[in-house]
Amino acid sequence: MKKSFLAIFALAATAGCYSIADAQNVSRFRNTYIVKEKKEISVPDSAGQRSKFGKNYMAALNPKPMEGFADWCRTNHVFDNLEAAVTVGTGGLGFELATPVTNWTRIRAGVEWIPSFHLPLTFDISSMNNEGETTDISHIQEMVYDMTGLEMDDEVKMTAKPNMLNFKFLVDVFPFQENRHWHFTAGFYVGSSVAGRAVNKRNQMTTLVALNLYNRAYDYFLSVEDIYDVPLGGGNYLDPDQVLELQEKFREYGRAGIHIGDFKDGKPYIMEPSKDGYVRAKAKTNIFKPYLGFGYSGALDKQQRWNVGVEAGVLFWGGAPQVILHDGVNMNKDLTHVRGKVGDYLDFMKALPVYPLVNFKISYSFF
């Protein structure tokens, strides 16, 4: 019995020693690894030396500074909102993002483009001789068919389409802090220098090729000096009487082409197809286009998440677009009295040294 009692006492004493030792170890662990508030600590750096992290290591990991910055942004109305908008207007369709940068200003960035659509254009083919101009080219059509087997129309059809795709960066200024519905805007658009293109339709290729062949024959036969030396190939020569007959016909029919307008000296400009059988034109503007405007917007819901607005302004695209043809003729600077609908379009563009922009938009605020 005595031995059993001593054994139990020994076990209890051992357990107590272990408990005291564990408590001391835990205390040392807490003193070593747990950082108390406002206590400087140091840890070894890469060189084995010790460097201080500041007053509190845990404070360095505390997100409160970011919360303070967010509070400052909300208080000063800076980067406290992100707004996405879809626009539609004279600039086409667009998408933009906006955020405030001060109490008074907001920046916007986005893109605008005009979806592709075709505008039909038609030009009559005419011929010019010593007696003047005529649009009756039936004799030329018969000659071309007899010479080449190609059927030639009496007009050329073209298709014009816009090519307006611009990146925009704008700064809105809110002059009335008590009424932030109104804003004035300044910024710029950047895009392609080609605002639009026009080219003949594919089914007009036969007519344009036939027109080039006729004019080449016209130049050749009217430049022949020796009517007895017009080779046909294979050592054969064209009969001199036929040469004289063809020369007489070419003089009567005249040179063919598209009478677009007149040069400033009064001489008619007759456009002919390019060597590859095309007629082309392009309208060019500046790549960099400053913008000035103003706008109004208002909320659709109580949370002011959804907003609608309207904006009007002018885009300074470097004066009226310059319409340049495939042969290098500038229709704005080189020609007058441009004919048909093309002349009407050209007069309209000349009256627009700046491009008017009117856009409607709907936007959503994420926060």
Summary of the structure (lengths in Angstrom):
residues: 367
radius of gyration: 41.5
end to end distance: 80.5
largest distance: 155.9
contacts: 1011
relative contact order: 0.13
helix: 30%
strand: 39%
